[in-house]
Amino acid sequence: MRQQIAFYASTRTYEPVLASHGWQDLAKSLHRKSVEGDWGGAWPSSSPTRMVDTYAVTGTWDTIGAKIPRALRRAPRSHLVLPAVPAGLDDPRLPRVVKEFNG
């Protein structure tokens, strides 16, 4: 999520959204990195935890399900992003989280 948020934050059209949270300098820095082609290194860590918590609902398999309904009430749209190393479609935890995601 950190990397995806950093990618969006590097887009100049999102700068006003980031500025509303006081992250306008970070938006400019990330845009500069994107123009320079600097997609690795510190790129993902450029999104502070507070930023990730503002724009994403994150958690463990055991905690994410309880967070989803509240987040869906305040979000005009959403999508489920699985871990970088997915557990697999036969993982017994997945149906519960998908069910909670779908409401």
C-alpha positions in Angstrom: 0.0 0.0 0.0 2.9 2.3 0.8 4.2 2.1 -2.8 0.8 2.5 -4.3 0.0 5.6 -2.2 3.4 7.0 -3.0 2.7 6.5 -6.7 -0.6 8.4 -6.5 0.9 11.1 -4.3 3.5 11.7 -7.0 0.8 12.8 -9.4 0.5 16.6 -9.4 -3.3 16.6 -9.7 -3.4 14.9 -6.2 -1.3 17.6 -4.6 -4.4 19.6 -3.3 -5.6 16.4 -1.6 -2.3 15.9 0.0 -2.0 19.6 0.9 -5.3 19.4 2.8 -3.4 17.1 5.2 -0.2 19.1 5.2 1.7 16.8 2.8 2.2 19.3 -0.1 6.1 19.1 0.2 6.0 15.4 0.1 3.8 15.5 -3.0 6.4 17.7 -4.7 9.2 15.5 -3.6 7.5 12.3 -4.9 6.7 14.0 -8.2 10.3 15.0 -8.6 11.4 11.4 -7.9 8.9 10.1 -10.5 10.1 12.5 -13.2 13.7 11.3 -12.4 12.6 7.7 -12.7 13.5 7.0 -9.1 10.9 4.3 -8.4 13.0 2.2 -6.1 15.0 2.8 -2.9 13.2 5.1 -0.5 10.1 5.5 -2.7 7.7 3.2 -0.8 9.0 4.5 2.6 8.3 8.0 1.4 4.7 7.5 2.5 4.6 8.0 6.2 2.4 5.6 8.3 0.0 8.4 9.1 -0.5 8.9 5.3 -1.1 5.2 4.7 -3.6 5.1 7.6 -5.4 8.1 6.1 -5.9 6.7 2.6 -6.0 2.9 3.3 -7.4 0.4 5.7 -4.7 -2.0 6.7 -4.4 -4.8 9.1 -3.7 -8.4 9.7 -6.0 -11.2 8.6 -7.4 -11.2 12.2 -8.1 -7.4 12.4 -8.9 -6.2 8.9 -12.4 -7.6 8.7 -13.6 -5.4 11.6 -12.1 -2.3 10.1 -13.7 -2.7 6.7 -17.4 -1.8 7.4 -16.5 1.5 9.0 -14.2 2.4 6.2 -16.7 1.6 3.5 -19.2 4.0 5.1 -16.9 6.9 4.5 -15.4 5.9 1.1 -17.1 6.6 -2.2 -15.4 3.6 -3.7 -13.0 0.9 -2.6 -11.1 -2.2 -3.7 -9.5 -5.1 -1.9 -5.7 -5.4 -2.2 -4.3 -8.7 -1.0 -0.8 -9.1 0.4 2.1 -9.0 -2.0 2.6 -12.7 -1.3 -1.1 -13.9 -1.4 -2.0 -16.8 0.9 -3.8 -18.5 -2.0 -7.5 -18.8 -2.8 -7.8 -21.9 -0.6 -6.7 -20.0 2.5 -9.5 -20.3 5.1 -9.0 -16.7 6.1 -9.9 -15.2 2.7 -13.6 -16.0 2.5 -14.3 -14.3 5.8 -12.4 -11.1 4.8 -14.1 -11.0 1.4 -17.5 -11.5 3.0 -16.8 -8.6 5.4 -15.5 -6.5 2.5 -18.6 -7.1 0.5 -20.8 -6.2 3.5 
